[in-house]
Amino acid sequence: MVQSLLRGAKLVLALAPLCASLASPTTARAQPTSEVLHYWTSGGEAEAVKVLKEAFEANGGRWIDAPVAGGGGDAQAAVLRARVLSGDPPSTVQIKGQNIHEWAAAGTLKTLDDEAEAGNWDALIPEVLKRVVKYEGSYVAVPINIHRVDWIWSNPEVLARVNAEPPRTWEEFNATAEKLKAAGFIPLAHGGQPWQDATLFEVVVLGIGGADFYKDALEELNEDALRSDTMVKVFDQMRKLSTYVDPGFPGREWNLATAMVMRGEAAMQIMGDWAKAEFLAAGEVPGEDFICTPTPSNNGFILNSDSFAMFRVPGEDVAEGQKLMASLVLDEELQRAFNLLKGSIPARKGVSSEGFDPCALQSMEALASAEESDALVNSLAHEIVQDGAVRGAFLDVITEHFNTDMSSQEAVNLLAETVMLAR
């Protein structure tokens, strides 16, 4: 099904180029060119970005691939900073959340209002994403997807060995994890990197405190919320999670943790739905080979989203490449083909849900429900909310607590102090 959709998408894009003005017989037009800096390097991610690359090339573009290994984007962000400071920015960058606003404030991004008007972006982009990709009223990026962060990915055969189902509460999670440990299984596949630790943390904040508490503590940085008994309970649960991982977790990439669940070495992984792309790329079937269930979250939804921003780089070929890229990202067929492989759901409104797997359909329903009930929250771990200094303060404390014997109360005190200093 996916391959036929991809072939259809490529045929549409090849027959109806979106860059469409023809060069005159006497004027040679520069070939649209984009150097694309991204960190989509795992198996499922690479398949998804290939869709965008092929669409770009089918419309006459020259794609210069600039991947940076390392999930979460921190390694790519360091490369981007170094290149901008050296006067050699890439023309097109996969980018998220507050990073978009920070680069826009620095004057390094091109505005995309002309492309937005031509493509009717105001009607196609959901309001929740407009806040991410607009800066001072102008579009400075274009979104390609919506990821849900708060998922548990389970191996049903491993859970069956201890007569367990995917947990729906943290009490069930802990009880199941203890049974798995006693049976010789790794309860929780995890990679010990700060952004992965923070992913666990924000999921637990939502699950224990609910959406209102999440917003108070992680979005509004309310000091009372940061110092609250609820936050102590969050760190208590984080301590339990730290006892459910294997000794080899430090430094492990997230996709290798996903592979542990696939192989039956571990029972569960808490990770966004980009993990689903790894299962799908390996030929596994949702509901049979793996199970997707929301983390205990009081009907919340933690939003993560990837976008593309265009940096100010000279050259007619680059300008044409940026226009082409901007026009492609929200194309309906491309949104469909890309997100079927990426594990995410479309950023464009109105894309048919036909052909999406049960996990994606559940994500679509949960997003709509969370928006209606005001339970939609923005990811801290994945840079949708908070600038780099504040996010870094959270990550430092979360990771120190996860890897030491620091008490929950000590963690709460340190978190409040460092966040207040960083804000």
N, C-alpha and C positions, 0 to 999 in steps of 0.2 A: 504493500500500500504506500509506504513512504517513498520508495523508489519511483513508483509511477507518478506520485505527486511532484516529486522533484523534476522528473522529465517534463511533466506538464508545465511546471513553473518556468523551466528553462526555455521551453518552446515559446511560451507567451512572451517572455522577456526578449528572446532573440527576434521574434517576428514584429514586435512593437517596441522598438527602443525608446527608452524614456528620456534620452538626451536630445531629442528629436530635431533640431534644426540642421538642415543640410548645408554643407559648405558650397560656396559658389564655384563654378568651373575654374575660375581664375585665382581663387584664394585657398591656400592650403590651411587647414585648421589643425591646431595643436591637438595631439592625441590626449584625451583625458587620462591623467595619471594620478594615482594616490599611493603614497607609502602609508600603510595601515598598521599602526602600533596596537597590539592587542595581547591578551594573555589567555586566549582560547587554545590550549595546547593538549588537553586530555583527549582521549579517543572520541567521546561524544561531542565535545566542543569543536574539535577539528572538523568533524563531519558537518556541523552546522555552519561554521564560518566558510566552508567550501562552497556552500550554496550562495552566499553573498559574493564571494570571489568570482564564481562562474557567471553570475548575473551581471556583475560589473564588466567582465571581459566580453560577454555576449553583446553588450551595448557599446563596444568599441574601446573600453578602458584598458589601461595597463595597471595592474595591481602589483605593488611591491610589498611583499609580505614581511612584516617585522614583528614576529611573535616573541614574547618574553615568558619563559616558563615560570611557574609559581602561582598557585591558586590564590584567590583573594585580592590580587592586584597590587599588593604592596611592592613587589619587585618591579613591576611595570611602572608604577608611580615614581620609583627612584630613577629608572631609566629616562622617563619623560622629563623629570626635573633637570637631570644632568644635560639632556639634549637641548632643552630650552635655554638653560644658562650658558651653554656653549655656542648659542646662536644657530643651532641646527635642529629645529623642531620638526617632527614628522607632520605630514599634512593632515592626516585623519587619525583620530585616536578613539579607541574604545574607552569610555569614561563613565563615571557614575556620580550621582548625588552632589554632595557639597564640593567635590573636586571641580565640577563644572563651574560652579559659582566662583570658586577661588581663582581659576584660570581666567574666567571672564572679567573678574574685578581687576586682574593684573593686565588686562588689555591685550591678551594673547590670542583670543578667539575671534573668529569672524562671526558676524551676525548672519542669521539665515532667514531673515524676514521675507526676502524676495522669494526664496525657495518655498517658504511656508505658505505665502499667499498663493503661489502658483499651484501648490499641492493641496491647498485647503486643509492645512494642518489643524487649524482651530476646530474644525468639525470632526477630525479623525483622532486626535490625541485626547485621552481622558484627562479630566481636570487634575487628578492626583499626580499625573506625570508632567503636566504643564508647569507645575510649581518646581519641578526638578530641572526641566530643560530650558526654562526661560530665566533671563537675568535682566532686571530693570525693564521689564515689559517686552524684551526682544528674545526671539528664539536664538539660542547659541548652541544647541545640540538637538539631535533627533533620536527618539527612543526606538529600540528594536524589539524589546520584550518586557515581560513582567515575570519575575521569579517570586515564588513563595519560599520563605526561609524555614518556616516551622513545620518540618516534616520528620517523621520516623520512617526509615526504610528497613524492612525486616526480611529475614530469610525464614519462610514458613516451615521448612523442614527442621531447622534448628529449634524454633519455638515449639514445634510439636514434640521434640524430644523431652521437653519438660512440661508437656501438657499446657502450654501457654498460648494466648492470643496476643496480638499487638496491644500494648498497654494504652489505656484511655485516661488514666490519672497518674500522677507522680507516685502515689502509693503503689499502684499496680506495677509501674515501671520498676520501682525498687524491689518489690517482691519477686518479680520475674527475673530481674538481674541476679538476685541472690540464688535463685534456683539454677540459673545458668552457670554461675560460678561453681556451685556445688557439683554440677554435672560435667565440669571441665571445659566449658565454652567461654569465650570472651563475650561478655554481655554487650559491650559498646565499642564499636570500631571508631577510632578517633585518631586524628593527627595532631600532635602537639605543636601547633603554630598559633601565635597570638590571635589571628583572625578566626581560627577554628574554635579556640577557647571562648572567644567573644560570641561566636554563633551559639554555642551551648548556653552561655550566660543570658543572652537576650531572649532565647526561647524559654528559659526558666523564669525570667522576669515576667514575661507575658503569662506563663502558665500559673504562676503562684500569685502574682499581683493583679492580673487582668489588664485590659487595655488602658484604663484610666491611670493606673499606677505606672504602667510602662511609659505613658506620655509624660507624666509628672517627673519621673526619675531620669529617663533616657533622652527625652526630647526637650522638656522644659528645664531640666537640671535643677529641680526643686530640692534644696538642701535637706528639708525635712523628709522628703521621700528617700533621698540617698542614705539618710541616717536612720531610717525607720526599722521597726521590728520586722516588717515585711521583707526588707532587703537582707536582714540577717537570715531569714528563712531561705531566701534565694541562695545565699552563700552556703547554707547548710546543705541544700540540695546539690549544689556544685561540688561540695566535698564528697557526697555520696557518688556522684558521677565519676569523680577522679579515682574511686576505688573499683570502678567497673571496666576500666580500660586495661590493655595489656602493657607489659613493661617496655615494649618496643615502640610506644606511641610518639616519643619526642621527635619532632622534625618530619614526621610522616606526611606526605601529600594527601589531600583529601580523597583523590580518586583511588589511591592505594588502599585507603580505609574502606571505600566502597567495594573494592575487589575482595576484601576480607569477608564481607557479607555475602558476595556472590559465591565464594568458594566454601562457605559454611564454616569458616574459622570463627566468625563473629555472628551474633544474632541480629544486631541492630546498628544503625547509624543515624545520628541526628544531623541532618544537612539539608540545604535547600534543594529545590527540584532539578538543579543541574546534575545532581547525583543520578537522577532517573535516566539521563542521557547515556550514562555509562552502562546501566543495565540494558537499555535498548540497543546500544551499539554492540553489546555482547550477545544479542539475539534473545535476551530474556523477556518473558511476557509478564506484564503486570497482573497481579491477582493469582498467578500460578507460580512463577519462579521467584517473585518478590512481591511484597505487600507495601503499599503506601498508606500511612495514616497520619493525620495531623498530630503534632505533639499536644499534650494537655495544655490548652490555651484559652479556655473560656470563650470559644468561638472567635478568637482574634485571627489576624492575618498580618504577618511581618513581610513588608514589601521590599523587594530588591529589584533593580531595573538597570539594564545596560543601555547606553546611548553612544552615539558618535558625535564628536565635536571636531570642527575644522580649525586648525591653527593657522595663523597668518604666515604664509610661506609664499615667496614670490614665484612668478612664472605662469604663463597662460595655460600651459598643460596642467599645472596643479590646480588652478582656478576651475578649469573645465572638469577635472577629476572630482573636485569637491562638490561641484554642482550635480554631477552625475550620481555621486554617492548619496547626497542629500535627497535626491529624487527617488532613489531606489529603496531606501530603508523602509519607508511606509507603504511600498507597493503591496497590495493585498495578497497576491500569490506568493511573493517573497516572504512576507510575514508568516504566512501559513507554512511554507516549506521549511523556513529557518527554525521556527518554534517547535515544529514536530520533532526535529532532531535535537534541539537544544534542551528540551525538557521543560521549557517555559511556556507561557501563553502569550498571545499577540499583544503588542502595545497599541495597535490600531483598533479602534472601535469597529464592530460590525463584521469581523472576520468569522466565517462559518466555523462552528465547532465540530462539524462532520469530520470523522477520521481521527480526532484527537483521542488519546487513550483515557481510561477511567480516572487516572490520577490528575490529568490536565482538566478534565471536565469537573472534577471535584474542586480543583483550584479556581476555575472560573466561577463556580457557584459560591465558593467561600469568599472570594473577592467581592462579589456583588453583595453578599450578606453582610460582610464586615463594613463595607461602605455605608450600607443602610443603617446599621446599628452603631456606627461610629467606633468600631473596633478595629479599624485599619490603622496600623502603626508602621513607622519607617525604620528600616534596619540601621542600627548603629555599627554593627560589625562590618557591614558591607557599604558603609559610607554614604548612605542616603540621607542620614541626619548627622549633624555635628561636624565641625571642622577637624582638621588633622590633629591639632593640639589636644582638643577635648577627647576625641576618639583614642588618641594615644594614651591619655591618662587612664581611661577605662581599661584599655588592653593591658597596660603595665600591671595594674592591680589584679585584674582577673587572672592573668597568667601566673603572677607570683603566688596568688592564693592557690591556684590549681596544682602548682608544682612544689609546694612547701607545706609545712604543718601550721601555717597561719590560721588563726581562729576566724570564725565568721565575723565576730564583733571587731576584731582588729582590721579585717578586710573592709568592713563598712566604714570604719573611722578613716582609714587611709584613702578609700575611694572618695569620700566626701571632701577630704582635704585637698587631694590632688586635682579633682575635677574643678573645685572652686578656684584654685590657683590657675588652672589652664583656660578657664572660660573667658 
